[in-house]
Every structure is written in C-alpha cells, then in structure tokens.
Amino acid sequence: MNTPKTGDTVEAPIGPPGPPHQVAPPDPLTVRVQVDLAGASHAGLVRPNNEDCYLVGRVERALQVVATNLPAEYGPARTEEVAYGMLVADGLGGSRAGEVASRLATITFINLVLHTPDWVMRPGEEEANRVMERIVQRYRRVGGVLARWGEADPSLAGMGTTMTLACSGGSDLFLGHVGDSRAYLLRGGDLIRLTRDHTIAQELADAGRIAQQDVDRHRLRHILSRALGSQGDTVAVDVTRVGLRDGDQLLLCTDGLTGMVSEDAIRDLLAAGGTAESACRALIDAALAAGGKDNVTVALARYRFPGEL
C-alpha cells in the first residue's frame, strides 16, 4: 500500500450532492428495512449427534458523534448501515468429523467477515460485484482450512461440509452455495428454489440420464459432487444475486428438512403467518413428525420494506 506524500491530494467520497459543508449520511434503506430473523436445529430422531451448524446475524456499521464543534445542522449525530446474514452447514465424515467440519466452516467464515476492514454492503453494481467476489474468496479459504485440518488429524481425514449462505443489505440479496443444503424464496404464493444441489443424482439429471422428477428419490441423491473440504481452496462456488421485494421470505435449510417434508408443505408452513421463530419451529416439527431420519436445520428471514422505499 502506497503512503501519500506531503502535498498529495487524497480524495474521499462525499456521497450524493447536497448542501455544502454538510455530512452526507449513507442511503437509509438498509436501516429502514424490517427483517424478522430466526433459526433452529435438531439432531432428529435417529442420529446420535447433530452435524448441522447454523448462524443468523445482523451486522452494523455506525458512527456516533460524541463531541464536535460543528454547527447542529451539519448532519445527523448518528449514522448507521445494516446488513443481515444467515448460514447453514451440514457436515460429513466419519465419527464426529462432520460435526467438526460444519462448526469449523462456520467459525472460519465469521472470522473472515469480522476481520474485513471495509464495508461493501451498499447499493450499486460495483459494490455488488465486490460482495460476490468476496463470497467466492471466503468459501475457498474455508475449504482450504478444512482440507488442512483433515490432513493434520487422521480422525478428521475426509471431513467436509455443505454451506449455504445468504447476506442482504437493503433490497440486495446475495447467496453463496456449495453442497445440497438449499435456499428457497417464498414470494406471494410461490416457493422458488434458489440453489442447485451438488449431488451425483442432480448431475445425472443435468446430463439427461435421469428425469429431474426422479432426483429426490434416486439412490445417489445424498452423494455430494461438491463440498467444502474435499476440493480444498479450489472449490467451485455458486453465487447468486437476487432483488428482494416487500413480503419476501428467505429460507435456508439442510436436507434433513427437504428429505422429510415436501416443497408444497414447506410453502404452506411458511405462508401460515406468525413469526419467523414460530415458522422455524413448525418446519422442524414437520420433519420430526415425518420420521426425523437426519439432522434438520432451518434459518428464516422475512422482509418488509416501507412503502416509500
């Protein structure tokens, strides 16, 4: 990094045009969006331990003026930007390696976010491109960490995990995806799958060797073709950008839900109303009522946009 020399002019962004000598606060959209967030996980009724991991969070960037001699009309005493994030991971591997993999992937991703010095969760094409690039970079760094742990500890050899991530700022939603944990968008009465499973069965369907409607019943539906850990820091990552609308619901879930509960039933449970927390409980209960053959994890965000925005 080059250090400016004495006499150099260093320009800083000043925001949109406005009255002179006034602080230009960031776009208020990210702060005024209302998001109801929740998540839940259960080991299920068959497996002895829970190899799923999830995280639901709110990230803020703020400035609170404590003291100044600027005139009162210079701008707000507090400015704030907000982003929301959700992540689900379904670990795999012998013994307790799957549990280690999903937790390690989640912790590593959180640390990468916390140690990023700049804030790019703002409206704009340049910012959106940077967010998508960072998702890929972080996924690959997580994959590299898992691979190194697996090489260093024989009990963790071959461990890996799925990871599906969602982050939003304002009306921009970004998804990162590796594995067969899924992201769904409920818009109006339609449940839209936003991710593609990275399984052998799905690859057979993509190649035309089996029908798409047979994928969820195929014997290779749980065999992953892509996971964090197995490909190290070269893993291919699916990244998607979606424009959110008022009333949208975003669901992330592991295959412990989708393997037990139909998409029609998931749609109906999300559309039933209530809070995000109650919807998560209802989804978990439905998976358990159907047999609970796998760990089941869900994370849900419900978005409301003020009319003037």
VMD Tcl script that draws the C-alpha trace (Angstrom):
set ca {
  {0.00 0.00 0.00}
  {1.39 3.39 -1.00}
  {1.53 6.13 1.63}
  {0.56 9.61 0.35}
  {3.46 12.03 0.33}
  {3.31 15.51 1.78}
  {1.40 17.73 -0.60}
  {-0.52 14.87 -2.25}
  {-4.27 15.31 -2.59}
  {-6.26 12.45 -1.03}
  {-9.88 12.38 -2.17}
  {-12.63 10.78 -0.10}
  {-16.18 10.00 -1.28}
  {-18.58 12.69 -0.15}
  {-21.86 11.00 -1.09}
  {-24.70 12.49 -3.13}
  {-24.86 16.21 -3.89}
  {-26.24 18.25 -1.03}
  {-25.81 21.48 0.85}
  {-22.15 22.49 1.15}
  {-20.22 21.78 4.33}
  {-22.66 19.06 5.42}
  {-22.13 15.41 6.28}
  {-23.71 13.13 3.66}
  {-25.09 10.08 5.51}
  {-25.41 6.72 3.71}
  {-28.60 5.62 1.98}
  {-31.17 4.96 4.76}
  {-32.67 1.92 3.03}
  {-30.52 -0.65 4.83}
  {-31.56 0.71 8.23}
  {-35.27 1.05 7.49}
  {-35.81 -2.42 6.06}
  {-37.58 -4.57 8.66}
  {-36.26 -8.14 8.87}
  {-37.67 -10.85 11.12}
  {-34.90 -13.43 11.62}
  {-34.81 -16.85 13.27}
  {-33.09 -20.21 13.10}
  {-33.40 -23.65 14.68}
  {-31.68 -27.03 14.58}
  {-32.47 -30.54 15.85}
  {-30.46 -33.76 15.80}
  {-33.51 -35.67 14.58}
  {-34.85 -38.96 15.89}
  {-32.23 -41.37 14.54}
  {-28.72 -39.89 14.64}
  {-26.86 -39.61 17.95}
  {-25.27 -36.22 17.28}
  {-26.05 -33.09 15.30}
  {-23.60 -32.46 12.45}
  {-25.53 -29.39 11.28}
  {-24.49 -25.86 12.22}
  {-26.24 -22.54 11.60}
  {-25.82 -18.85 12.28}
  {-28.24 -15.95 11.92}
  {-26.95 -12.43 12.47}
  {-27.18 -8.69 11.99}
  {-24.07 -6.69 11.09}
  {-23.84 -2.94 11.64}
  {-21.54 -0.12 10.66}
  {-22.18 3.06 12.59}
  {-20.79 6.44 13.61}
  {-21.98 8.07 16.84}
  {-20.82 11.63 17.30}
  {-19.72 12.08 20.90}
  {-18.49 15.66 20.70}
  {-17.92 18.24 17.96}
  {-17.94 21.98 17.39}
  {-19.61 21.63 14.00}
  {-22.91 23.50 13.68}
  {-26.01 21.48 14.66}
  {-27.20 21.43 11.04}
  {-24.02 19.70 9.81}
  {-25.79 16.32 9.76}
  {-27.10 13.54 11.98}
  {-25.43 12.76 15.30}
  {-25.59 9.07 14.40}
  {-25.32 7.35 11.03}
  {-25.80 3.63 10.58}
  {-25.77 0.92 7.93}
  {-27.15 -2.57 8.47}
  {-26.75 -5.95 6.79}
  {-28.22 -9.34 7.63}
  {-26.67 -12.77 7.25}
  {-27.70 -16.42 7.55}
  {-25.66 -19.58 7.11}
  {-26.41 -23.31 7.31}
  {-23.82 -26.09 7.07}
  {-24.30 -29.86 7.05}
  {-21.12 -31.72 7.95}
  {-19.98 -35.10 6.66}
  {-17.24 -37.51 7.63}
  {-16.56 -40.43 9.92}
  {-17.01 -40.42 13.70}
  {-17.54 -36.75 14.77}
  {-15.67 -35.27 11.82}
  {-18.87 -33.96 10.27}
  {-19.70 -32.00 13.39}
  {-16.19 -30.57 13.47}
  {-16.36 -29.65 9.77}
  {-19.64 -27.71 9.93}
  {-18.62 -25.83 13.07}
  {-15.13 -25.07 11.81}
  {-16.51 -23.80 8.49}
  {-18.95 -21.50 10.29}
  {-16.37 -20.17 12.73}
  {-13.82 -19.60 9.96}
  {-16.35 -17.70 7.84}
  {-17.33 -15.49 10.78}
  {-13.70 -14.65 11.47}
  {-13.16 -13.71 7.82}
  {-16.13 -11.32 8.00}
  {-15.04 -9.76 11.29}
  {-11.52 -9.13 10.04}
  {-12.58 -7.43 6.81}
  {-11.70 -3.74 7.23}
  {-14.08 -2.15 4.72}
  {-17.86 -2.14 4.26}
  {-19.29 -3.01 0.83}
  {-22.92 -3.86 1.68}
  {-24.28 -0.84 -0.16}
  {-26.49 -0.39 -3.24}
  {-24.57 -0.27 -6.52}
  {-23.14 -2.51 -9.18}
  {-19.52 -2.08 -8.13}
  {-20.35 -2.95 -4.53}
  {-22.45 -5.95 -5.63}
  {-19.59 -7.33 -7.70}
  {-17.22 -6.98 -4.76}
  {-19.62 -8.79 -2.44}
  {-19.92 -11.70 -4.87}
  {-16.16 -11.89 -5.33}
  {-15.65 -11.95 -1.57}
  {-18.16 -14.76 -1.11}
  {-16.15 -16.91 -3.52}
  {-12.85 -15.97 -1.86}
  {-14.15 -16.73 1.62}
  {-15.66 -20.06 0.63}
  {-12.34 -21.11 -0.86}
  {-10.42 -20.04 2.22}
  {-12.84 -22.05 4.36}
  {-12.34 -25.04 2.07}
  {-8.59 -24.71 2.43}
  {-8.80 -24.59 6.23}
  {-10.93 -27.75 6.33}
  {-8.55 -29.56 3.98}
  {-5.53 -28.68 6.13}
  {-7.24 -29.84 9.32}
  {-8.17 -33.11 7.64}
  {-4.59 -33.66 6.56}
  {-3.18 -32.85 10.00}
  {-5.53 -35.04 12.07}
  {-6.20 -38.65 10.96}
  {-9.51 -38.70 12.85}
  {-10.73 -35.84 10.62}
  {-9.48 -37.25 7.32}
  {-12.02 -36.79 4.55}
  {-14.23 -34.43 6.51}
  {-16.27 -31.86 4.64}
  {-19.43 -29.83 4.81}
  {-22.10 -28.17 2.75}
  {-22.52 -24.45 3.27}
  {-25.29 -22.21 2.05}
  {-25.01 -18.52 2.89}
  {-27.30 -15.53 2.45}
  {-26.45 -11.89 3.11}
  {-28.61 -8.87 2.41}
  {-28.29 -5.11 2.53}
  {-31.40 -3.15 1.64}
  {-33.12 -4.94 -1.22}
  {-29.97 -6.71 -2.45}
  {-29.65 -10.40 -1.53}
  {-26.52 -12.44 -2.20}
  {-26.27 -16.22 -1.96}
  {-23.24 -18.48 -1.73}
  {-23.74 -22.22 -2.13}
  {-21.79 -25.48 -2.08}
  {-23.44 -28.85 -1.44}
  {-27.09 -29.85 -1.07}
  {-28.35 -27.53 1.65}
  {-30.88 -25.29 -0.06}
  {-32.15 -21.72 -0.26}
  {-35.80 -21.02 -1.06}
  {-37.64 -17.77 -1.69}
  {-41.34 -17.56 -0.87}
  {-42.80 -14.74 -2.95}
  {-46.54 -14.39 -2.92}
  {-47.78 -17.96 -3.09}
  {-44.79 -19.34 -4.97}
  {-41.89 -21.23 -3.40}
  {-38.83 -20.73 -5.60}
  {-35.69 -22.83 -5.17}
  {-32.68 -20.52 -5.50}
  {-29.93 -23.16 -5.31}
  {-28.99 -26.27 -7.27}
  {-27.98 -29.40 -5.37}
  {-24.40 -30.51 -5.91}
  {-25.14 -34.23 -5.90}
  {-24.43 -37.12 -8.26}
  {-28.17 -37.58 -8.79}
  {-28.55 -33.95 -9.88}
  {-25.59 -34.29 -12.23}
  {-27.24 -37.35 -13.81}
  {-30.39 -35.27 -14.34}
  {-28.40 -32.39 -15.81}
  {-26.79 -34.84 -18.23}
  {-30.21 -36.17 -19.26}
  {-29.60 -39.66 -17.85}
  {-32.50 -39.50 -15.38}
  {-35.60 -37.33 -15.18}
  {-35.49 -34.27 -12.93}
  {-38.52 -35.50 -11.01}
  {-36.61 -38.67 -10.09}
  {-33.69 -36.86 -8.44}
  {-35.16 -36.72 -4.93}
  {-35.80 -40.49 -4.99}
  {-32.56 -41.60 -6.64}
  {-30.14 -43.79 -4.65}
  {-27.33 -41.26 -5.30}
  {-29.29 -38.22 -4.12}
  {-27.18 -37.89 -0.95}
  {-23.78 -38.38 -2.60}
  {-22.23 -34.94 -2.96}
  {-20.33 -33.96 -6.08}
  {-19.06 -30.81 -4.39}
  {-18.35 -29.95 -0.74}
  {-16.14 -27.68 1.31}
  {-13.03 -29.57 2.35}
  {-12.78 -32.20 -0.37}
  {-11.61 -29.68 -3.01}
  {-9.56 -27.51 -0.68}
  {-9.21 -23.90 -1.79}
  {-10.15 -24.67 -5.42}
  {-13.80 -25.49 -4.75}
  {-16.30 -24.11 -7.27}
  {-18.84 -21.83 -5.60}
  {-22.30 -20.90 -6.86}
  {-23.02 -17.21 -6.24}
  {-26.38 -15.58 -6.94}
  {-27.76 -12.06 -6.62}
  {-31.49 -11.57 -6.07}
  {-33.62 -8.44 -5.75}
  {-35.84 -8.62 -2.68}
  {-39.43 -7.38 -2.52}
  {-41.80 -6.48 0.27}
  {-43.18 -9.63 1.91}
  {-40.46 -11.99 0.65}
  {-39.40 -14.88 2.87}
  {-35.97 -16.47 2.53}
  {-35.42 -19.98 3.88}
  {-32.08 -21.78 4.21}
  {-32.26 -25.45 5.20}
  {-30.31 -28.69 5.31}
  {-31.52 -31.86 3.61}
  {-32.92 -33.07 6.92}
  {-35.88 -30.83 6.09}
  {-36.18 -31.32 2.34}
  {-35.68 -35.09 2.65}
  {-38.62 -35.32 5.05}
  {-41.01 -32.53 4.06}
  {-42.31 -31.78 0.56}
  {-41.85 -28.38 -1.02}
  {-45.63 -27.92 -1.05}
  {-45.74 -28.48 2.70}
  {-42.78 -26.13 3.25}
  {-44.59 -23.46 1.24}
  {-47.76 -23.86 3.29}
  {-45.91 -23.69 6.60}
  {-44.08 -20.50 5.56}
  {-47.31 -18.94 4.33}
  {-49.15 -19.70 7.58}
  {-48.05 -16.44 9.18}
  {-46.79 -15.92 12.70}
  {-43.21 -15.01 13.49}
  {-40.06 -16.29 11.84}
  {-39.31 -18.16 15.07}
  {-42.67 -19.94 15.10}
  {-42.28 -20.85 11.42}
  {-38.86 -22.39 12.13}
  {-40.36 -24.46 14.94}
  {-43.17 -25.62 12.66}
  {-40.70 -26.70 9.96}
  {-38.58 -28.64 12.47}
  {-41.70 -30.29 13.92}
  {-42.86 -31.32 10.45}
  {-39.52 -33.01 9.74}
  {-39.64 -34.85 13.07}
  {-43.26 -35.91 12.51}
  {-42.21 -37.40 9.17}
  {-39.57 -39.57 10.84}
  {-36.68 -37.21 11.61}
  {-34.18 -39.51 9.90}
  {-31.48 -36.84 9.66}
  {-30.32 -33.72 11.45}
  {-32.58 -30.85 10.45}
  {-31.69 -27.16 10.42}
  {-33.55 -24.09 9.18}
  {-32.86 -20.35 9.07}
  {-35.53 -17.89 8.00}
  {-35.70 -14.18 7.15}
  {-38.91 -12.27 6.45}
  {-38.51 -8.88 4.77}
  {-40.72 -5.82 4.95}
  {-39.93 -2.66 3.00}
  {-41.60 0.64 3.96}
  {-43.83 1.78 1.12}
  {-41.88 4.96 0.37}
  {-38.71 2.89 -0.20}
}
mol new
graphics top color blue
foreach p $ca { graphics top sphere $p radius 0.5 }
foreach p [lrange $ca 0 end-1] q [lrange $ca 1 end] { graphics top cylinder $p $q radius 0.2 }
display resetview
